[in-house]
Amino acid sequence: MLDEGRHRIAPLMSTSEILGFVAAILTTLCWLPQAVKTIRTRETRSLSLVAQGALTVGVVLWLSYGLLIGNAPIIFSNAISLVLVATILAMKLRFG
Protein backbone atom coordinates (compact mmCIF):
# COMPACT_ATOMS: atom_id res chain seq x y z
CA MET A 1 0.00 0.00 0.00
CA LEU A 2 1.33 3.48 -0.85
CA ASP A 3 0.50 6.79 0.79
CA GLU A 4 0.39 10.13 -1.05
CA GLY A 5 4.17 10.54 -0.76
CA ARG A 6 4.68 7.10 -2.36
CA HIS A 7 6.05 5.57 0.85
CA ARG A 8 5.20 2.00 1.69
CA ILE A 9 2.76 1.63 4.61
CA ALA A 10 2.51 -1.73 6.33
CA PRO A 11 -1.01 -3.18 6.57
CA LEU A 12 -2.48 -3.39 10.06
CA MET A 13 -2.52 -7.19 9.95
CA SER A 14 -1.15 -9.70 7.51
CA THR A 15 -3.31 -12.39 5.98
CA SER A 16 -1.61 -14.98 8.17
CA GLU A 17 -2.37 -12.95 11.31
CA ILE A 18 -6.03 -12.60 10.30
CA LEU A 19 -6.16 -16.34 9.64
CA GLY A 20 -4.56 -16.96 13.04
CA PHE A 21 -7.07 -14.75 14.83
CA VAL A 22 -10.05 -16.38 13.08
CA ALA A 23 -8.72 -19.83 14.03
CA ALA A 24 -8.05 -18.61 17.57
CA ILE A 25 -11.57 -17.25 17.98
CA LEU A 26 -13.20 -20.45 16.69
CA THR A 27 -11.09 -22.88 18.72
CA THR A 28 -11.45 -20.77 21.84
CA LEU A 29 -15.21 -20.29 21.59
CA CYS A 30 -15.75 -24.03 21.15
CA TRP A 31 -14.98 -24.46 24.88
CA LEU A 32 -17.51 -21.86 26.00
CA PRO A 33 -20.63 -24.08 25.76
CA GLN A 34 -18.92 -26.90 27.68
CA ALA A 35 -17.73 -24.54 30.40
CA VAL A 36 -21.17 -22.92 30.74
CA LYS A 37 -22.90 -26.32 30.84
CA THR A 38 -20.45 -27.65 33.42
CA ILE A 39 -20.84 -24.58 35.64
CA ARG A 40 -24.65 -24.66 35.41
CA THR A 41 -25.18 -28.39 35.92
CA ARG A 42 -22.06 -29.29 37.92
CA GLU A 43 -22.24 -32.56 35.99
CA THR A 44 -18.74 -33.81 35.24
CA ARG A 45 -19.02 -37.61 35.37
CA SER A 46 -18.87 -37.91 31.58
CA LEU A 47 -15.66 -35.87 31.40
CA SER A 48 -12.29 -37.60 31.54
CA LEU A 49 -10.06 -36.23 34.29
CA VAL A 50 -6.92 -37.37 32.45
CA ALA A 51 -8.01 -35.76 29.18
CA GLN A 52 -9.08 -32.52 30.86
CA GLY A 53 -5.83 -32.37 32.84
CA ALA A 54 -3.72 -33.02 29.75
CA LEU A 55 -5.67 -30.40 27.80
CA THR A 56 -5.13 -27.82 30.54
CA VAL A 57 -1.39 -28.52 30.65
CA GLY A 58 -1.25 -28.35 26.86
CA VAL A 59 -3.00 -24.98 26.83
CA VAL A 60 -0.55 -23.67 29.45
CA LEU A 61 2.33 -24.81 27.24
CA TRP A 62 0.79 -23.21 24.12
CA LEU A 63 0.27 -19.97 26.04
CA SER A 64 3.88 -20.06 27.23
CA TYR A 65 5.07 -20.67 23.68
CA GLY A 66 2.95 -17.80 22.37
CA LEU A 67 4.38 -15.47 25.00
CA LEU A 68 7.94 -16.54 24.18
CA ILE A 69 7.57 -15.87 20.46
CA GLY A 70 5.23 -12.88 20.87
CA ASN A 71 2.46 -14.31 18.68
CA ALA A 72 -0.79 -12.46 19.42
CA PRO A 73 -3.25 -15.06 18.04
CA ILE A 74 -1.62 -17.84 20.08
CA ILE A 75 -1.52 -15.69 23.23
CA PHE A 76 -5.09 -14.46 22.78
CA SER A 77 -6.65 -17.85 22.14
CA ASN A 78 -4.76 -19.77 24.77
CA ALA A 79 -5.22 -17.19 27.53
CA ILE A 80 -8.98 -17.36 27.08
CA SER A 81 -8.94 -21.13 26.53
CA LEU A 82 -6.97 -21.57 29.75
CA VAL A 83 -9.69 -19.84 31.74
CA LEU A 84 -12.35 -22.07 30.18
CA VAL A 85 -10.54 -25.43 30.35
CA ALA A 86 -9.13 -24.75 33.82
CA THR A 87 -12.66 -23.94 35.01
CA ILE A 88 -13.89 -27.26 33.62
CA LEU A 89 -10.93 -29.07 35.24
CA ALA A 90 -11.62 -27.39 38.59
CA MET A 91 -15.27 -28.42 38.37
CA LYS A 92 -14.24 -31.99 37.51
CA LEU A 93 -11.89 -32.11 40.51
CA ARG A 94 -14.52 -30.65 42.82
CA PHE A 95 -17.61 -32.57 41.67
CA GLY A 96 -16.00 -35.74 40.29
ZAKOLLUM-232022 format. One record per residue: residue number from 1; residue in one letter; x negated, y negated, z of N, C-alpha, C, O, CB in turn. Coordinates in Angstrom, 3 decimals, padded with zeros to 6 digits. Last residue first. Glycine has a CB too. Layout:
N
<NUM,a,<X,Y,Z>,<X,Y,Z>,<X,Y,Z>,<X,Y,Z>,<X,Y,Z>>
...
END
This chain:
96
<96,g,<016.255,034.372,040.746>,<016.003,035.744,040.288>,<016.572,036.019,038.956>,<016.437,037.130,038.445>,<016.542,036.722,041.243>>
<95,f,<016.353,031.826,041.696>,<017.607,032.573,041.668>,<017.468,033.996,041.115>,<018.450,034.733,041.030>,<018.613,031.820,040.850>>
<94,r,<013.641,030.915,041.681>,<014.525,030.652,042.820>,<015.733,031.587,042.855>,<016.100,032.087,043.919>,<015.000,029.214,042.782>>
<93,l,<012.570,031.743,039.259>,<011.888,032.108,040.511>,<012.821,031.942,041.712>,<012.787,032.742,042.647>,<010.620,031.247,040.705>>
<92,k,<014.409,030.531,037.532>,<014.237,031.990,037.508>,<013.585,032.443,038.809>,<014.013,033.436,039.398>,<013.379,032.434,036.282>>
<91,m,<013.936,027.850,038.100>,<015.266,028.418,038.370>,<015.177,029.942,038.421>,<015.809,030.570,039.270>,<016.293,027.970,037.285>>
<90,a,<011.325,027.650,037.168>,<011.622,027.391,038.586>,<012.972,027.985,038.981>,<013.123,028.551,040.064>,<011.612,025.876,038.871>>
<89,l,<011.769,028.167,034.427>,<010.933,029.067,035.237>,<011.214,028.885,036.721>,<011.330,029.868,037.454>,<009.441,028.821,034.954>>
<88,i,<013.319,025.909,033.767>,<013.888,027.255,033.616>,<013.092,028.256,034.453>,<013.682,029.106,035.119>,<013.896,027.686,032.121>>
<87,t,<011.382,023.951,034.286>,<012.662,023.943,035.013>,<013.308,025.320,034.948>,<013.788,025.835,035.957>,<013.622,022.873,034.431>>
<86,a,<009.491,024.634,032.402>,<009.135,024.748,033.820>,<010.383,024.715,034.700>,<010.432,025.375,035.738>,<008.173,023.617,034.225>>
<85,v,<010.864,024.028,030.071>,<010.540,025.435,030.355>,<010.117,025.636,031.803>,<010.359,026.700,032.373>,<009.432,025.922,029.424>>
<84,l,<011.224,021.160,030.397>,<012.350,022.073,030.185>,<011.999,023.513,030.569>,<012.746,024.153,031.309>,<012.797,022.023,028.724>>
<83,v,<008.636,020.145,030.762>,<009.689,019.836,031.736>,<010.821,020.860,031.619>,<011.315,021.365,032.628>,<010.236,018.393,031.520>>
<82,l,<007.433,021.131,028.427>,<006.969,021.568,029.747>,<008.018,021.302,030.815>,<008.259,022.147,031.677>,<005.662,020.865,030.115>>
<81,s,<008.704,019.688,026.412>,<008.940,021.134,026.526>,<008.530,021.645,027.895>,<009.206,022.502,028.465>,<008.176,021.895,025.434>>
<80,i,<007.543,017.179,026.860>,<008.980,017.365,027.083>,<009.312,018.849,027.243>,<010.106,019.222,028.106>,<009.792,016.759,025.915>>
<79,a,<004.893,017.838,026.254>,<005.216,017.186,027.530>,<006.698,017.381,027.856>,<007.056,017.707,028.987>,<004.867,015.669,027.478>>
<78,n,<005.097,018.879,023.670>,<004.758,019.769,024.769>,<004.979,019.146,026.139>,<005.231,019.871,027.101>,<003.337,020.200,024.644>>
<77,s,<005.799,016.663,022.078>,<006.650,017.852,022.139>,<006.353,018.714,023.347>,<007.274,019.229,023.982>,<006.490,018.671,020.888>>
<76,f,<003.678,014.793,022.621>,<005.093,014.463,022.776>,<005.931,015.727,022.986>,<006.677,015.834,023.959>,<005.597,013.690,021.547>>
<75,i,<001.343,016.221,021.865>,<001.520,015.692,023.230>,<002.992,015.473,023.520>,<003.498,015.918,024.549>,<000.740,014.368,023.417>>
<74,i,<001.857,016.723,019.158>,<001.618,017.840,020.078>,<001.834,017.393,021.521>,<002.444,018.114,022.310>,<000.186,018.398,019.900>>
<73,p,<002.146,014.088,018.115>,<003.252,015.056,018.040>,<003.090,016.230,019.004>,<004.066,016.683,019.600>,<003.374,015.585,016.628>>
<72,a,<-000.478,012.918,018.842>,<000.790,012.458,019.418>,<001.931,013.474,019.285>,<002.634,013.706,020.268>,<001.198,011.167,018.761>>
<71,n,<-003.485,014.110,019.701>,<-002.458,014.308,018.676>,<-001.085,014.013,019.265>,<-000.585,014.774,020.094>,<-002.510,015.753,018.108>>
<70,g,<-005.964,014.129,021.068>,<-005.225,012.880,020.869>,<-004.157,012.962,019.799>,<-003.939,011.998,019.065>,<-006.171,011.790,020.521>>
<69,i,<-007.343,016.323,021.833>,<-007.572,015.868,020.457>,<-006.809,014.582,020.130>,<-006.981,014.011,019.054>,<-007.171,016.960,019.478>>
<68,l,<-006.516,016.525,024.524>,<-007.938,016.535,024.181>,<-008.202,015.995,022.774>,<-009.183,015.285,022.557>,<-008.486,017.946,024.298>>
<67,l,<-003.728,016.588,024.311>,<-004.376,015.470,024.998>,<-005.854,015.379,024.623>,<-006.382,014.284,024.427>,<-004.226,015.617,026.519>>
<66,g,<-003.410,019.038,022.986>,<-002.950,017.803,022.369>,<-003.593,016.575,022.992>,<-003.962,015.634,022.289>,<-001.450,017.701,022.475>>
<65,y,<-004.425,020.755,024.986>,<-005.068,020.666,023.679>,<-004.681,019.360,022.979>,<-005.542,018.662,022.444>,<-004.683,021.878,022.805>>
<64,s,<-002.476,020.371,026.962>,<-003.884,020.062,027.232>,<-004.648,019.877,025.928>,<-005.432,018.938,025.792>,<-004.534,021.177,028.076>>
<63,l,<-000.244,021.369,025.601>,<-000.270,019.971,026.039>,<-001.710,019.537,026.304>,<-002.110,018.444,025.905>,<000.599,019.776,027.311>>
<62,w,<-001.014,024.033,025.304>,<-000.788,023.205,024.116>,<-000.830,021.721,024.467>,<-001.384,020.914,023.720>,<000.559,023.556,023.467>>
<61,l,<-001.109,024.759,028.049>,<-002.326,024.809,027.237>,<-002.186,023.964,025.962>,<-003.122,023.262,025.578>,<-002.655,026.265,026.870>>
<60,v,<001.576,024.455,028.736>,<000.551,023.675,029.450>,<-000.739,023.626,028.624>,<-001.378,022.579,028.517>,<000.271,024.288,030.859>>
<59,v,<002.651,026.389,027.046>,<003.001,024.980,026.828>,<001.997,024.063,027.536>,<001.615,023.022,027.001>,<004.442,024.691,027.333>>
<58,g,<001.567,028.705,028.235>,<001.252,028.351,026.856>,<001.537,026.894,026.547>,<000.753,026.235,025.862>,<002.025,029.224,025.914>>
<57,v,<002.849,028.644,030.715>,<001.389,028.515,030.651>,<000.964,028.108,029.239>,<000.091,027.255,029.076>,<000.700,029.847,031.063>>
<56,t,<005.484,029.024,029.782>,<005.130,027.822,030.537>,<003.624,027.590,030.508>,<003.173,026.464,030.298>,<005.621,027.933,031.988>>
<55,l,<005.287,031.565,028.599>,<005.668,030.403,027.798>,<005.248,029.111,028.496>,<004.714,028.205,027.856>,<007.187,030.401,027.537>>
<54,a,<004.698,033.126,030.839>,<003.724,033.021,029.746>,<004.020,031.806,028.868>,<003.102,031.102,028.446>,<003.732,034.305,028.892>>
<53,g,<007.119,032.789,032.273>,<005.833,032.372,032.844>,<004.777,032.175,031.770>,<004.047,031.184,031.781>,<005.347,033.397,033.858>>
<52,q,<008.922,033.928,030.486>,<009.077,032.520,030.862>,<007.789,031.979,031.465>,<007.407,030.839,031.199>,<010.238,032.349,031.856>>
<51,a,<007.947,036.579,030.397>,<008.014,035.764,029.182>,<008.106,034.282,029.523>,<007.427,033.464,028.900>,<009.213,036.181,028.321>>
<50,v,<008.230,037.314,033.109>,<006.922,037.375,032.452>,<006.917,036.479,031.207>,<005.979,035.710,030.999>,<006.568,038.839,032.069>>
<49,l,<010.992,037.033,033.507>,<010.063,036.225,034.291>,<008.688,036.187,033.620>,<008.054,035.133,033.573>,<009.945,036.778,035.725>>
<48,s,<013.492,036.883,031.125>,<012.287,037.603,031.538>,<011.351,036.655,032.275>,<010.961,035.613,031.748>,<011.572,038.233,030.315>>
<47,l,<016.921,036.465,031.822>,<015.661,035.868,031.399>,<014.486,036.660,031.948>,<014.491,037.060,033.113>,<015.578,034.408,031.852>>
<46,s,<019.175,037.485,032.947>,<018.866,037.914,031.583>,<017.551,037.333,031.053>,<017.121,037.678,029.953>,<019.997,037.522,030.660>>
<45,r,<019.333,036.170,035.426>,<019.024,037.609,035.366>,<018.612,038.062,033.978>,<017.769,038.951,033.851>,<020.219,038.417,035.820>>
<44,t,<020.055,033.595,035.836>,<018.738,033.815,035.240>,<018.394,035.296,035.088>,<017.288,035.638,034.668>,<017.682,033.136,036.077>>
<43,e,<022.307,031.169,036.437>,<022.238,032.565,035.988>,<020.920,032.773,035.260>,<020.693,032.199,034.195>,<023.448,032.929,035.063>>
<42,r,<023.044,028.658,037.040>,<022.058,029.292,037.919>,<021.925,030.787,037.631>,<021.484,031.560,038.482>,<022.443,029.078,039.383>>
<41,t,<024.669,027.092,035.471>,<025.178,028.394,035.924>,<024.304,029.056,036.983>,<024.771,029.913,037.734>,<025.310,029.321,034.749>>
<40,r,<023.212,024.650,035.091>,<024.645,024.663,035.408>,<025.096,025.972,036.044>,<025.819,025.966,037.040>,<025.453,024.411,034.155>>
<39,i,<020.591,025.485,034.509>,<020.842,024.580,035.641>,<022.306,024.643,036.064>,<022.608,024.686,037.256>,<020.459,023.127,035.275>>
<38,t,<021.055,027.052,032.233>,<020.447,027.651,033.424>,<020.695,026.790,034.656>,<020.978,027.316,035.732>,<018.940,027.848,033.216>>
<37,k,<022.107,025.156,030.445>,<022.902,026.318,030.842>,<022.367,026.941,032.132>,<023.139,027.312,033.015>,<022.915,027.363,029.719>>
<36,v,<019.879,023.415,030.224>,<021.165,022.923,030.735>,<022.021,024.091,031.230>,<022.595,024.020,032.317>,<021.922,022.128,029.638>>
<35,a,<017.982,025.195,029.118>,<017.734,024.539,030.399>,<019.034,024.054,031.023>,<019.267,024.258,032.214>,<016.766,023.367,030.223>>
<34,q,<019.233,025.860,026.694>,<018.919,026.903,027.679>,<018.689,026.298,029.057>,<019.157,026.841,030.057>,<017.680,027.702,027.243>>
<33,p,<019.422,023.324,025.389>,<020.633,024.080,025.756>,<020.373,025.169,026.804>,<021.193,025.378,027.698>,<021.233,024.715,024.514>>
<32,l,<016.540,022.645,025.228>,<017.509,021.864,026.000>,<018.774,022.641,026.342>,<019.182,022.625,027.503>,<017.880,020.623,025.240>>
<31,w,<014.971,024.014,023.476>,<014.982,024.458,024.877>,<016.025,023.744,025.715>,<016.357,024.203,026.808>,<013.625,024.250,025.496>>
<30,c,<015.186,022.677,021.079>,<015.752,024.030,021.147>,<015.807,024.550,022.579>,<016.606,025.437,022.877>,<014.935,024.987,020.283>>
<29,l,<013.772,020.320,021.312>,<015.206,020.290,021.589>,<015.824,021.678,021.669>,<016.886,021.841,022.270>,<015.912,019.491,020.534>>
<28,t,<011.238,021.222,020.466>,<011.455,020.767,021.840>,<012.937,020.822,022.200>,<013.307,021.314,023.266>,<010.917,019.337,022.025>>
<27,t,<011.514,021.805,017.821>,<011.090,022.878,018.720>,<011.254,022.493,020.193>,<011.391,023.360,021.055>,<009.638,023.246,018.441>>
<26,l,<012.377,019.237,016.825>,<013.204,020.446,016.686>,<012.811,021.538,017.679>,<013.680,022.135,018.314>,<013.097,020.990,015.266>>
<25,i,<010.213,017.543,017.506>,<011.570,017.255,017.979>,<012.427,018.519,017.934>,<013.123,018.834,018.899>,<012.218,016.136,017.128>>
<24,a,<008.094,018.775,016.114>,<008.053,018.610,017.567>,<009.445,018.384,018.147>,<009.803,018.975,019.165>,<007.142,017.448,017.939>>
<23,a,<008.885,018.490,013.455>,<008.724,019.827,014.031>,<008.750,019.762,015.551>,<009.365,020.608,016.200>,<007.412,020.470,013.550>>
<22,v,<008.788,015.677,013.363>,<010.050,016.377,013.082>,<009.996,017.784,013.673>,<010.948,018.225,014.317>,<010.325,016.439,011.545>>
<21,f,<006.043,015.251,013.916>,<007.068,014.749,014.829>,<008.421,015.430,014.603>,<009.125,015.726,015.568>,<007.215,013.242,014.667>>
<20,g,<004.847,016.509,011.670>,<004.563,016.957,013.038>,<005.611,016.497,014.029>,<006.027,017.267,014.895>,<003.208,016.461,013.476>>
<19,l,<005.843,014.914,009.592>,<006.160,016.344,009.642>,<005.950,016.898,011.047>,<006.773,017.663,011.551>,<005.298,017.121,008.635>>
<18,i,<004.556,012.542,010.332>,<006.026,012.598,010.296>,<006.480,014.047,010.377>,<007.391,014.376,011.136>,<006.582,011.926,009.006>>
<17,e,<001.905,013.362,009.990>,<002.370,012.950,011.308>,<003.898,012.982,011.387>,<004.462,013.402,012.398>,<001.851,011.546,011.638>>
<16,s,<001.867,013.875,007.234>,<001.610,014.978,008.170>,<002.056,014.619,009.587>,<002.539,015.487,010.314>,<000.117,015.343,008.169>>
<15,t,<002.325,011.331,006.212>,<003.314,012.387,005.976>,<003.120,013.536,006.954>,<004.093,014.107,007.448>,<003.220,012.903,004.532>>
<14,s,<001.394,008.880,008.698>,<001.150,009.699,007.511>,<002.261,010.732,007.365>,<003.034,010.968,008.293>,<-000.234,010.395,007.592>>
<13,m,<002.730,005.772,009.675>,<002.522,007.188,009.952>,<002.287,007.922,008.642>,<002.902,007.622,007.619>,<003.730,007.792,010.712>>
<12,l,<002.293,003.182,008.628>,<002.485,003.385,010.063>,<002.230,004.831,010.470>,<001.590,005.090,011.489>,<003.893,002.978,010.466>>
<11,p,<-000.390,002.948,006.192>,<001.010,003.177,006.567>,<001.115,003.426,008.071>,<000.144,003.831,008.709>,<001.601,004.376,005.777>>
<10,a,<-002.806,000.335,005.992>,<-002.507,001.727,006.327>,<-001.030,001.867,006.660>,<-000.467,001.006,007.336>,<-003.379,002.212,007.512>>
<9,i,<-003.392,-001.704,003.290>,<-002.756,-001.633,004.610>,<-002.397,-000.174,004.851>,<-001.761,000.468,004.015>,<-001.477,-002.568,004.702>>
<8,r,<-005.887,-003.250,001.376>,<-005.195,-001.999,001.690>,<-004.666,-002.042,003.122>,<-005.400,-002.374,004.052>,<-006.140,-000.785,001.497>>
<7,h,<-005.322,-006.375,-000.140>,<-006.047,-005.570,000.846>,<-005.212,-004.346,001.174>,<-003.984,-004.410,001.239>,<-006.361,-006.392,002.138>>
<6,r,<-004.147,-008.323,-001.746>,<-004.682,-007.105,-002.357>,<-005.582,-006.298,-001.419>,<-006.502,-005.617,-001.872>,<-005.452,-007.461,-003.599>>
<5,g,<-002.767,-010.268,-000.499>,<-004.175,-010.536,-000.755>,<-004.891,-009.330,-001.342>,<-006.119,-009.320,-001.425>,<-004.858,-010.966,000.518>>
<4,e,<-000.288,-009.080,-000.050>,<-000.395,-010.134,-001.052>,<-001.835,-010.443,-001.410>,<-002.102,-010.849,-002.540>,<000.285,-011.385,-000.562>>
<3,d,<-001.187,-005.566,000.378>,<-000.504,-006.790,000.793>,<-000.738,-007.858,-000.278>,<-001.332,-007.562,-001.315>,<-001.011,-007.278,002.200>>
<2,l,<-000.544,-002.250,-000.771>,<-001.334,-003.479,-000.852>,<-000.521,-004.658,-000.330>,<000.684,-004.742,-000.564>,<-001.792,-003.742,-002.305>>
<1,m,<-000.853,001.167,000.000>,<000.000,000.000,000.000>,<-000.904,-001.236,000.000>,<-001.918,-001.262,000.698>,<000.973,000.006,001.229>>
END
